[in-house]
Amino acid sequence: MISYYARQTKERGGGVSLFLSSTTCCKTTPIDISHLCVDKVIEAVAVKLEFKNSIPSLGIISLYRPPNNIKPVVDQFISNFTNIVDLVVNQCNDIVVVGDTNIDLLKVDYKYHRLIECLNMFGLKLVNNTVTRQTANTSSSIDHIYTNINNNLYSHSVHNTLLSDHMGISISIKNKLSKSQMYQMCRQMGLENHESFQYFLKHETWSSVCSLFDIDQSYREFNKIIQFYVDSSFPIKKYQMNYKKKPKPPPSHIKKLKDEIITLREFLNETMICKQVTIETRYV
């Protein structure tokens, strides 16, 4: 066992851990994310793996989110999860996140949208989109793997362990790269792209968002507009990768842009909540 998180109370349940096979030859460095873990909200551990003459540094995050559909708790999970991923991607070339989020990605709702927008922010994709928990009356996909690794460099599987009502999920990553595989799809994030995005936001009236009385519809419309501007301002391009270099921290204007987007989304959430209270009061 190379890292673990246990709840601070004596209450049963929760907690996560990471184990490494004794036959695996790599340097392991635990990444301290304990300050971002909150019992019954987000419980996680992270580690950096460094291999010689093979794949670049790999960040592994194992997490657990206890079931809770209250929006403030969901928002706290997304906020802390965002900070955890941000911390790991600044230290590792590639990243794999594995865990039980108790967010059913077969059901499109508030939790689904918040998680997907967080993954998109870091260029992470969902690896498995099949049922991972089956009961007599329900089927759900709440156990997930996310990664930024190219599709041709890994394989995954979902299998019945016969030990739980949850399916087992696994990912296998190739540890040798050919020259043709040394590339990655990334967004252009230069200063001109940043200025283009700011121009779009400055001239957006948000009338289509504010005209909707349903909060979920307003949020989806807002997300749709933001995603369009992101795709237009920061197009995805194919880049040749140099894995011998350590990852550089993002430029200051990129971190500022990320903070602006998060602030804008939080402002919209607060506005929509106030709008809902006003509407409900009007009809009481």
FENCOR-V421717 format. One record per pair of residues at least 24 apart in sequence whose C-alpha atoms are under 6 Angstrom apart, sorted by sequence separation. I is the first residue (numbers start at 0). GAP is how many residues later the second one is. D is the distance in Angstrom with one decimal. If there is no record, write none. Layout:
i->[I	I]
gap->[GAP	GAP]
d->[D	D]
This chain:
i->[25	40	123	25	39	6	132	58	132	57	131	132	41	56	59	63	66	131	40	56	57	58	59	60	61	62	63	64	103	104	196	57	59	61	63	103	195	103	102	101	192	100	192	99	99	35	98	98	97	187	97	186	187	96	186	96	186	95	185	186	95	185	94	184	184	183	183	182	182	214	182	181	54	53	53	92	89	55]
gap->[24	24	24	25	26	32	32	33	33	34	34	34	35	35	35	35	35	35	36	36	36	36	36	36	36	36	36	36	36	36	36	37	37	37	37	37	37	38	39	40	40	41	41	42	43	44	44	45	46	46	47	47	47	48	48	49	49	50	50	50	51	51	52	52	53	54	55	56	57	57	58	59	120	121	122	154	159	187]
d->[5.5	5.8	4.8	4.8	5.5	5.8	5.8	5.5	4.5	5.6	5.7	5.9	5.8	5.3	5.9	5.7	5.6	4.8	5.8	5.4	4.9	4.5	5.0	4.7	5.0	4.8	5.0	4.7	5.7	5.7	5.4	5.5	5.9	5.4	5.6	5.0	5.7	4.8	5.1	4.8	5.2	5.8	5.8	5.9	4.3	5.7	5.7	5.7	5.8	5.1	4.6	5.4	5.8	5.5	5.4	5.0	4.1	5.7	5.3	5.9	4.6	5.5	5.6	5.6	4.6	5.8	5.4	5.4	4.3	5.8	4.9	5.4	5.1	5.3	5.1	6.0	5.6	5.6]
